[in-house]
Every structure is written in C-alpha cells, then in structure tokens.
Amino acid sequence: TCAVRECEEETGIRVERACFAAVTNDPMPEEGKHYVTVIMAAVCPADSVPRVMEPEKCEGWEWVAWDALPGPLFHPLAKLSESGLPSP
C-alpha cells in the first residue's frame, strides 16, 4: 500500500499489516490551508531503527511514547493526539 511504501521511503523501515486508524479534518485558515489527513497504523519489528532518508525534509527520527510526543506537533497529529485515540 501507499502507507507501507511511504514509511520505507521516509524511514527505511518496512512495516506490515497497514490499516486505517483515523481521519482528521483540519481547516487552517490562518495559513490558508485545509488538510484532510488519513492516519494509518502498522506494525514493525521492535528493534527497528529509523533512518533519515530525506535529509532535506527531516532532521531526524526517534521513538517516543504516544503520551509524550514532542511539540510543536503538525496540527492534524495534535488533533489526533487530543482526540483520545488509544495508543497504537
């Protein structure tokens, strides 16, 4: 699926069993944007180490607890985090 391919392209991690988890509707009038973001969930080996595959777009990756996401968050992710969706 697109989610599996994107994860591998951006982190070097090959995930499995990707499935729909949520969708957020995110008007951002102050930025002149409106996102509808599809959130997917998947599994990967516990010892997976993400790599920076697109250094021009990403400074780095790290594993963090769902309830300890560092800020500032991309608006759709902040909205999802605040929604009460259980930890993946």
C-alpha positions as CSV (number, residue, x, y, z in Angstrom):
1,T,0.0,0.0,0.0
2,C,1.0,3.6,-0.2
3,A,1.5,3.8,3.6
4,V,3.9,0.9,3.5
5,R,5.9,2.4,0.7
6,E,6.0,5.9,2.2
7,C,7.1,4.6,5.6
8,E,10.0,2.7,3.9
9,E,10.9,5.7,1.7
10,E,11.0,8.1,4.6
11,T,12.4,6.0,7.5
12,G,13.9,2.9,5.9
13,I,11.6,0.7,8.0
14,R,9.5,-1.9,6.2
15,V,6.1,-2.1,8.0
16,E,3.4,-4.8,7.7
17,R,-0.3,-5.0,8.2
18,A,-1.0,-1.3,7.5
19,C,-4.6,-0.4,8.2
20,F,-6.8,2.6,8.6
21,A,-6.7,4.2,12.0
22,A,-8.4,7.6,11.8
23,V,-9.0,10.6,9.7
24,T,-8.8,14.3,10.8
25,N,-10.5,17.3,9.2
26,D,-8.1,20.3,9.7
27,P,-9.0,23.7,8.3
28,M,-6.1,26.1,9.0
29,P,-7.5,29.5,7.8
30,E,-4.5,31.4,9.3
31,E,-2.2,29.5,6.9
32,G,-4.7,29.4,4.0
33,K,-4.7,25.6,4.1
34,H,-7.2,22.8,4.7
35,Y,-6.0,19.3,5.3
36,V,-7.9,16.1,5.4
37,T,-5.4,13.7,6.9
38,V,-5.7,9.9,6.8
39,I,-3.9,8.2,9.7
40,M,-2.7,4.7,9.2
41,A,-1.4,2.2,11.7
42,A,1.1,-0.7,11.0
43,V,3.5,-3.0,12.8
44,C,7.3,-3.3,12.5
45,P,9.9,-5.3,14.3
46,A,10.5,-4.0,17.9
47,D,14.2,-3.4,17.1
48,S,13.6,-1.3,14.0
49,V,15.8,1.8,13.8
50,P,14.5,4.6,11.7
51,R,17.0,6.4,9.3
52,V,16.8,9.8,7.8
53,M,16.1,9.0,4.2
54,E,15.2,12.5,3.1
55,P,17.5,14.9,4.9
56,E,16.2,17.9,3.0
57,K,12.7,17.3,4.6
58,C,13.6,15.7,8.0
59,E,16.2,16.4,10.7
60,G,15.8,13.1,12.5
61,W,13.5,10.3,13.9
62,E,13.1,9.0,17.4
63,W,10.7,6.6,19.1
64,V,8.6,8.3,21.8
65,A,5.7,7.3,23.9
66,W,2.3,8.3,22.5
67,D,1.6,10.4,25.5
68,A,5.0,12.2,25.3
69,L,5.0,13.5,21.8
70,P,7.4,16.5,21.5
71,G,6.0,19.8,20.3
72,P,5.1,21.6,18.3
73,L,3.1,19.0,16.5
74,F,1.7,19.2,13.0
75,H,-1.9,20.3,13.5
76,P,-3.5,17.0,12.3
77,L,-1.3,15.0,14.7
78,A,-2.0,17.3,17.6
79,K,-5.8,17.0,16.9
80,L,-5.4,13.2,16.8
81,S,-3.4,13.1,20.0
82,E,-6.0,15.2,21.8
83,S,-8.9,13.1,20.4
84,G,-8.4,10.3,22.9
85,L,-7.4,7.7,20.3
86,P,-5.7,4.9,22.2
87,S,-2.0,4.3,21.9
88,P,-1.2,2.3,18.8
